[in-house]
Amino acid sequence: MRVNGTIQECIDNGYTIRAYCPNGHNKAIDLVALADRLGGDHSALRDALLPKLRCSKCGEKANAVIASPPSRADGWPERNR
């Protein structure tokens, strides 16, 4: 079973994705807006997202993305159910 393979699965499971540019800027991606733009069934994997992302500060193409699971109040990731 694939989990968090699509943008919609990331939204449904509470994941966040942060994009990074080569100039050191980074920003959490609005996944709902990204799903509206690319479709919820678009892959959330690195190679599928990087060509679609540009830095909002300098315009460079993103060179990294990091997906993070939802966190508990104490900052530790939730365990898989």
N, CA and C of each residue as an Amber inpcrd file, in Angstrom:
protein
   243
   0.8350000  -1.1850000   0.0000000   0.0000000   0.0000000   0.0000000
   0.8790000   1.2480000   0.0000000   0.6290000   2.1410000  -0.9010000
   1.3920000   3.3810000  -1.0030000   0.7660000   4.4330000  -0.0950000
   1.5810000   5.1240000   0.6720000   1.1060000   6.1890000   1.5500000
   1.8900000   7.4540000   1.2060000   1.1940000   8.5580000   1.0640000
   1.8000000   9.8580000   0.7740000   2.5100000   9.8950000  -0.5770000
   2.0160000   9.1080000  -1.5210000   2.5880000   9.1200000  -2.8580000
   2.0490000  10.2560000  -3.7080000   0.8990000  10.7980000  -3.3090000
   0.3000000  11.9060000  -4.0560000   0.1480000  13.1130000  -3.1430000
  -0.0830000  14.2580000  -3.7500000  -0.2920000  15.4750000  -2.9700000
  -1.5100000  15.3090000  -2.0660000  -2.5930000  14.7260000  -2.5850000
  -3.8050000  14.5560000  -1.7790000  -3.5620000  13.6250000  -0.5920000
  -2.7770000  12.5770000  -0.7820000  -2.4630000  11.6780000   0.3310000
  -1.6660000  12.4090000   1.4100000  -0.7670000  13.3020000   1.0080000
  -0.0260000  14.1040000   1.9860000  -0.9750000  15.0040000   2.7750000
  -1.9210000  15.6270000   2.0880000  -2.9080000  16.4720000   2.7610000
  -3.7200000  15.6320000   3.7330000  -4.2400000  14.4990000   3.2630000
  -5.0950000  13.6430000   4.0780000  -4.3800000  13.1170000   5.3190000
  -3.0710000  12.8710000   5.2090000  -2.3080000  12.3090000   6.3120000
  -1.5820000  13.3540000   7.1500000  -1.8230000  14.6370000   6.8660000
  -1.2750000  15.7140000   7.6860000   0.1940000  16.0300000   7.4660000
   0.7500000  15.5860000   6.3610000   2.1550000  15.8720000   6.0730000
   2.3350000  17.3170000   5.6290000   3.5310000  17.8330000   5.8380000
   3.9220000  19.1210000   5.2810000   5.1070000  18.8620000   4.3480000
   5.2420000  19.7110000   3.3420000   6.3870000  19.6260000   2.4340000
   7.0190000  21.0140000   2.3870000   8.3210000  21.0520000   2.5940000
   9.0770000  22.2990000   2.5670000  10.0190000  22.2360000   1.3770000
  10.0530000  23.3290000   0.6070000  10.9190000  23.4120000  -0.5730000
  12.1060000  24.3220000  -0.2530000  13.2510000  23.9850000  -0.8290000
  14.4960000  24.7210000  -0.6210000  15.0720000  25.1250000  -1.9670000
  15.6740000  26.3300000  -2.0280000  16.3380000  26.7750000  -3.2510000
  17.8480000  26.7940000  -3.0120000  18.6500000  26.9020000  -4.0780000
  20.1070000  26.8900000  -3.9190000  20.6610000  28.0960000  -3.1590000
  19.8690000  29.1590000  -3.0180000  20.3340000  30.3620000  -2.3160000
  20.0090000  30.3450000  -0.8260000  19.5120000  29.2060000  -0.3420000
  19.2730000  29.0660000   1.0930000  17.8760000  29.4360000   1.5590000
  17.0180000  29.8470000   0.6510000  15.6410000  30.1540000   1.0350000
  14.8480000  28.8620000   1.1590000  13.8510000  28.8730000   2.0290000
  12.9610000  27.7140000   2.1320000  11.5870000  28.1720000   2.5720000
  10.6010000  27.3690000   2.2150000   9.2190000  27.7320000   2.5270000
   8.3630000  26.4770000   2.5220000   7.4180000  26.4210000   3.4730000
   6.4430000  25.3370000   3.4790000   5.4930000  25.5520000   2.3080000
   5.2080000  24.4950000   1.5970000   4.3310000  24.5670000   0.4300000
   2.8870000  24.4720000   0.8870000   2.0400000  25.3230000   0.3480000
   0.5940000  25.2300000   0.5790000   0.0940000  24.0680000  -0.2730000
  -0.0950000  22.9110000   0.3650000  -0.4400000  21.7020000  -0.3860000
  -1.8270000  21.7690000  -1.0130000  -2.7560000  22.4660000  -0.3750000
  -4.1000000  22.5950000  -0.9540000  -4.0220000  23.4100000  -2.2450000
  -3.2710000  24.5050000  -2.2220000  -3.0990000  25.3210000  -3.4320000
  -2.3480000  24.5390000  -4.5090000  -1.3470000  23.7530000  -4.0920000
  -0.6070000  22.9500000  -5.0610000  -1.5050000  21.8880000  -5.6930000
  -2.3770000  21.2820000  -4.8800000  -3.3220000  20.2980000  -5.4130000
  -4.2950000  20.9510000  -6.3810000  -4.7180000  22.1750000  -6.0870000
  -5.6010000  22.8970000  -7.0110000  -4.9050000  23.1480000  -8.3460000
  -3.6090000  23.4430000  -8.2810000  -2.8500000  23.7650000  -9.4870000
  -2.4470000  22.5280000 -10.2940000  -1.9720000  21.5030000  -9.5890000
  -1.4400000  20.3230000 -10.2850000  -2.3820000  19.1260000 -10.2800000
  -3.3620000  19.1530000  -9.3940000  -4.2580000  18.0160000  -9.2210000
  -3.8390000  17.2040000  -8.0050000  -4.7990000  16.7450000  -7.2380000
  -4.5140000  15.9900000  -6.0290000  -3.8260000  14.6720000  -6.2880000
  -3.9910000  14.1390000  -7.4990000  -3.3810000  12.8530000  -7.8160000
  -1.9530000  12.9880000  -8.3660000  -1.4330000  14.2240000  -8.4060000
  -0.0490000  14.4460000  -8.8480000   0.8920000  13.8610000  -7.8040000
   1.9710000  13.2780000  -8.2450000   2.9520000  12.6760000  -7.3480000
   3.5530000  13.7140000  -6.4050000   3.7610000  13.2990000  -5.1640000
   4.4160000  14.1570000  -4.1780000   5.8890000  13.8030000  -4.0240000
   6.3980000  12.9660000  -4.9030000   7.7930000  12.5660000  -4.8210000
   8.7070000  13.6640000  -5.3630000   9.9210000  13.6700000  -4.8820000
  10.9070000  14.7050000  -5.1990000  11.0290000  14.9830000  -6.6900000
  11.2590000  13.9500000  -7.4720000  11.5090000  14.1450000  -8.9060000
  10.3020000  14.7030000  -9.6480000   9.1020000  14.4900000  -9.1180000
   7.8960000  15.0260000  -9.7510000   7.6300000  16.4690000  -9.3290000
   8.0480000  16.8410000  -8.1080000   7.7720000  18.1880000  -7.6170000
   8.8300000  19.2220000  -8.0030000  10.0950000  18.8590000  -7.9650000
  11.1530000  19.8440000  -8.1890000  10.9960000  20.6660000  -9.4670000
  10.6670000  20.0610000 -10.6110000  10.5420000  20.8770000 -11.8240000
   9.3790000  21.8760000 -11.7660000   8.4570000  21.6920000 -10.8440000
   7.2690000  22.5480000 -10.7580000   7.4450000  23.7140000  -9.7890000
   8.5310000  23.7200000  -9.0090000   8.6750000  24.6840000  -7.9150000
   9.7700000  25.7010000  -8.1700000   9.4680000  26.9620000  -7.8670000
  10.4380000  28.0580000  -7.9290000  10.3730000  28.8370000  -6.6230000
  11.4960000  29.3940000  -6.2360000  11.5810000  30.1980000  -5.0180000
  10.7890000  31.4900000  -5.1920000   9.9770000  31.8120000  -4.1940000
   9.1830000  33.0390000  -4.2630000  10.0240000  34.2800000  -3.9620000
  11.2320000  34.1060000  -3.4330000  12.0990000  35.2470000  -3.1160000
  13.0620000  35.5880000  -4.2460000  13.6930000  34.5560000  -4.8460000
  14.7280000  34.8380000  -5.8410000  14.4300000  34.2670000  -7.2240000
  13.4060000  33.4190000  -7.3270000  13.0250000  32.8760000  -8.6200000
  13.7960000  31.6430000  -9.0670000  14.7830000  31.2080000  -8.2790000
  15.5430000  30.0020000  -8.6260000  14.6480000  28.7710000  -8.5200000
  14.9890000  27.7470000  -9.2920000  14.2650000  26.4860000  -9.1910000
  14.6160000  25.8140000  -7.8680000  13.6280000  25.1600000  -7.2750000
  13.8790000  24.4140000  -6.0450000  14.8830000  23.3060000  -6.3150000
  15.7680000  23.0590000  -5.3410000  16.7310000  21.9760000  -5.5040000
  16.5520000  20.8750000  -4.4690000  15.5800000  21.0600000  -3.5460000
  15.3010000  20.0280000  -2.5450000  13.8970000  20.2240000  -1.9980000
  13.2940000  19.1230000  -1.6220000  12.0230000  19.1530000  -0.8960000
  12.1230000  18.1360000   0.2350000  11.5240000  18.4810000   1.3660000
  11.5000000  17.5750000   2.5080000  10.0680000  17.4480000   2.9840000
   9.5900000  16.2150000   3.0560000   8.2490000  15.9300000   3.5720000
   8.3900000  15.5540000   5.0430000   7.5120000  16.1100000   5.8630000
   7.5370000  15.8310000   7.3050000   6.1810000  15.3240000   7.7530000
   6.1780000  14.2950000   8.6050000   4.9150000  13.7820000   9.1280000
   4.3220000  14.7610000  10.1280000   3.0400000  14.5880000  10.4580000
   2.4370000  15.4580000  11.4590000   3.1540000  15.2900000  12.7970000
   3.2080000  16.3520000  13.5750000   3.8950000  16.3240000  14.8650000
   2.8970000  16.3910000  16.0100000   3.2870000  15.7900000  17.1140000
   2.4990000  15.9020000  18.3390000   2.8330000  17.2380000  18.9910000
   2.1370000  17.5720000  20.0510000   2.3660000  18.8330000  20.7540000
   3.7980000  18.9410000  21.2800000   4.4380000  17.8090000  21.6110000
   5.8040000  17.8480000  22.1330000   6.8530000  17.8780000  21.0370000
   6.4150000  17.9170000  19.7600000   7.3400000  18.0490000  18.6450000
   7.7970000  16.7550000  18.0140000   7.5050000  15.6100000  18.6370000
   7.8800000  14.3250000  18.0670000   6.8680000  13.9080000  17.0230000
   7.3320000  13.2200000  15.9570000   6.3920000  12.7670000  14.9190000
   5.3730000  11.7700000  15.4680000   4.1910000  11.8050000  14.8720000
   3.1760000  10.8020000  15.1970000   3.6760000   9.4470000  14.7240000
   3.3540000   8.4100000  15.4470000   3.7030000   7.0480000  14.9980000
   2.6610000   6.5700000  14.0160000   3.0850000   5.6940000  13.1030000
   2.1190000   5.0950000  12.1720000   1.0900000   4.3010000  12.9540000
  -0.1240000   4.3850000  12.4930000  -1.2090000   3.6790000  13.1910000
  -1.3590000   2.2940000  12.7140000
